[in-house]
């Protein structure tokens, strides 16, 4: 039985996404590779919708403040310990004087926190953000539309695997494009890397179309030769 088969039911996509978001980058990449070997369509859809701390930090300030003000103070402090100074300043700028004093106190207490604690806290932040999205407390369609999960996505992905062209958000996706998969976040790429990747995929798509046209021409020539023979 394939790994994906258990998720090809209503709600299965959400379950698979939650599972991958509980992994670190290396394990995410490994599982995405397994998924891709079974279904490039599923791999692309999951990869595009994965939440990471890096991705969350690209969101507008008002969204970030809503997220971090919803976290318990200790979790905020642990998250801040994993950020560089610029990121800390970006967030603390919106905190009140009392909130910043509490944060400074918590940071001093946690100065010796282990990397495992920081990683576990990032997972908790991601988990909480996913729940906020599910509860419609934040609306990614306004600032990160690739995160939106269409209704009946499992059925749509199965249709793509079967060779049909399917509308997914504002795009039409078909199986040929899946072989040139581009996923967002499993390795915490920054926006510049993502743009480079998009350009590379675009170039590969053009090359793929060109090769398909050449194959069509060669097939016609071969057919004419067969008729002559």
Buried (B, 14 or more C-beta within 10 A) or exposed (E): EEBBEEBBEEEBBBEBBBEBBEBEBEEBBEBBEEBBEBBBBBBBBBBBBBBBBBBBEEBEEEBBBBBBEBBEEEBBBBBBBBBEEEBBEBBBEBBEEEBEEBBEEBBEEBEEBEEEBBEEBBBBBBBBBBEBBEEEEBEBEEEBEBBBBBEEBBBBBBBBBEEEEBEBEEEEBEBBBBEBBBBBBBBBBEEEEBEEBEEEBEEBBEEBEEEEEEEEEEEEEEEEEEEEE
